[in-house]
Amino acid sequence: MIQKVDILAIGVHPDDIELSASGTLLRHISQGKTVGLVDMTRGELGTRGSAELRDKESAASAQMMGAKFRVNLRMADGFFTTSKENLIKIIEVIRAARPEVILLNAKDDRHPDHGRSAKLQADACFYSGLMKIETFDSEGNSQERWRPRAFYHYVQDKDLVPDFTVDISEYLDKKIELIKCFKSQFHDPNSDAPDTPLTGHDFFDIVKSKNKTWGRPANVAYAEGFQVGRIPTVKDLFSLF
């Protein structure tokens, strides 16, 4: 059941969040913040596995992470559009969860779904704050408008330059465990499924290497990268350390 959380993370495919932002979520959960997860599709077009298997894998990851809830909006993988219906689906979750911060897909990426979904998600963050857009909760009650204080796009496969990074050094190993919940997507010597960019023997080394590269400028072991939806304002220069 959807409940109020501090941070809402949205991914167009199950595993998007784990691959690119789960270290950041783990860090904030350890600080007492609450987290909710939203998958827009079931990843049914994925080369390996099935939608049903992805459902089980995503549920296992959410439980391991300690998320308060995980919902799937069941949009069409690869063929979702920026329609009123799809905007409303996201707005309903935002208004039910009332997060201060929302994490979104990358603005641009190798997989075309990522950039397209990022625009849809960002639009929903704005429209969720308009009082004349009416939505209802699961019990049919009218929802109050809600706009997050900020939303950030996590950097995914494409080597985009982040606007800021989050230190995940203490959470890198747990992040890898969360990603491995989606075991149907990775190398399995007993599987005859076709190879994908995720099935290489060195895939997890690549994940760690990217996080290590982002950590180096801040002199931390590992970090995740994010781009902003708008220019953030801080109260003083010391908040930027």
Order of alpha helices (4+ residues) and beta strands (2+ residues): beta-alpha-beta-alpha-beta-alpha-beta-alpha-beta-beta-alpha-alpha-beta
